[in-house]
Amino acid sequence: MDDLVCLSPPERVRRWARLLDQVDTRLRDRADGRVDWVRLKLTLIRKGRAMEVYSASEAAVRTAAFVAELHREGIADEVAEVLPSAEELVRACLAEIPIPPERVLTRGVLDDLDVDAIRTSRQAKILVEAAEQHRARLRDGRLAAELRSWSSLKPRLV
C-alpha cells in the first residue's frame, strides 16, 4: 500500500478501486471469514480517506453504501460486530453536507448559479441519499429528525 502514495491521484484511485473490488469478491464468495473481510473493507475506506484517495464526503458515502448493501444482502447480522451503527453512518454523511439547510436553493435558481454551487447542491443530495439508507435503523430521535429535515429538502437539490 505504501507504493500507492507515489502514484498520481487518478492512478491511486483506480488501484484503490481494484483493491476494494477484490475485497468485495472475497466477501461474497466466502462465508467463512466474512467479519475479517468486512473489517478490511471498512479499514481500506478509512485508509483511503487518510491517503487522500477519497474526500471525507466520498468516504462517508462509500461506507454508508457498503453497510446498506450488507443489510440488503442479509449479511449484516452475521458481521454486526464490526459494522458502524446507523447513527455513526448518518452523522458522518450529514456532517459532510457542504451547505446549511437554510442555504439550499431551488432548482430554478440553480440555473443561474456557477458550477461550484451546482456541485455543492449535488454533493448534498448524494450525502442525504446515503444517509437515508439507514433511516429505519436509527434510534437517536434528534438525528432522525435532522435526517427527515434534510430529506424534505432533497427535491430542491440537484
Secondary structure, DSSP 8 states (H G I E B T S, - for coil): -GGGGGS-HHHHHHHHHHHHHHHHHHHHH-STTHHHHHHHHHHHHHHHHHTTSS-HHHHHHHHHHHHHHHHHTT-GGGGGGGS--HHHHHHHHHHT-SS-GGG---HHHHTTS-HHHHHHHHHHHHHHHHHHTTGGG---HHHHHHHHHHHHHGGG--
